[in-house]
């Protein structure tokens, strides 16, 4: 019982007198200045790189309906079967949701970009193709 009363007394004193781990103003003034200045800007640029557009489709945006899955599979087959396309073109992201196909990723040339879009438009059930493919810049 005495321990409980003692703990209550100590905790009430802490609350009353504002026990804190913060140094007092005299301790703050006595602390040495940091040896290196803080960075000029936040190095984390995640917010600036966020793609918040309506067309920000990712593979997780793929619809789970059988028709959309079949559409995506048919387009993927047509793209992979075209041996004239580059490895990057074979690996573009293809997402279908309610008949709308979104293409994303890098391709080697404008011809590859147009070819993949044409293959997507030829598949039955496609209502629209959003071609977000990017042509790689050659150094």
N, C-alpha and C positions, 0 to 999 in steps of 0.2 A: 504494500500500500504506500509506503514511504517513497518507493521508486517512482510510482505513478505521480504522486504529488510533486516530487522533484522535477520530473520531466515536464509536467504542466507548468510549473513555475519558470523553468528555463525557457520553454517555448513562448510563454506569455511575455517574458522579458525581451526575447528576440523580436517579437511582434511590436512591442511597445517602443523599443529603442531602435528598431529598423536594422537588425543584424543583416549584414549583406556581405557578399564576397567582393563587392566593388571597392576599390581603393578610395580612400578619402581624397579630398582635393589636394592636400599637401603631398600625399603619396603620388598622385597623378603628375604633379608638377615636378617631382623629383625623378620620375622615370626618364631614362635616357631616350632620345629621339631614335627612331629606327634608322639603321645604317643604309638601307636602300629605299628609294622612293616607291610608292605604290604604282602599279601599272597605270598608264594613261587611260586605257580603255579596257572594257571587259573583253577578254579573249574569246568568250563563248558567243559564237554568232549563230546559234541554233535558231533563234527567233527570226533573224534576217533571212535564213535559208528555208523557212517554213513555206511549203507550197499550199496555200489556202484557197486556191482557185477551185471552181466547181469541177474542173476536169482533172483534179488531183487524184486520179485513179491509181490504185496500187493493186498488186496481186490479191490482196485480201478483199478488194472490192468486187471480186468475181462473184457473180450470182450463183446460188446453189441450185437453180432450176435446171432440170434435165436439158431443156432446149438451149439455154445459154452455155451450159457445159459442152454440149455437142457442137455448138457453133464455134466455141473457142478451140475445141479439139480439131475441127475440120480446117480452121484457118492455120493452126499450128502445123498440121500435116502438110498443107499446101506450101507453107513457108519452108519447112525442113526438107521437103522433097525437091525443092529448087536448088540444085547444086551450084548454080551460078551465083547465089547469094553468099556473102561473107559469113564468117562464124558469128560476128556480132548481130547480123541480120537474122540468123537462125535463132538467136537467143533473145529477141525483143520480147517485151512483156505484152501479152494479149489478154485483155479482160473484156468480158461481155456481161452486160446487165440490161435486161429487158430489150434485147435485140440491138443495143447500142454497143459497138465495139470500140475500145480505146487501145491504141497502140502507143507504146512508150519504149524508149531506149535509143542507143546509138546505132547508126548504120554508116557504111563507108561512103555512099554517094546518094545524090538526089534520085538517081535511077532506082536504087534499092528501095528508097522510101516510097516511090511511086509504085513499084512492083508489089510491095507488101500491102499497100493500101488497096491495089486492084484485086489482089488475092482475097482480101477480107470482104470486099464488096461483092465478089462472085458467090460467096457462100449463102445458101438459102437461109432465110430468117433474119438476116442483117438489115436493120432499118436505117442505121447511120454509122459512119466510121469517123471517129475523132483521131486524126493522125497527129500524134505528138512526138513522132520520131525525130531525132536530131541527127543531122549529117555531121560526121566528125570533121574537124578542121585539120587539114594536112599541114604539117610544119614546113 
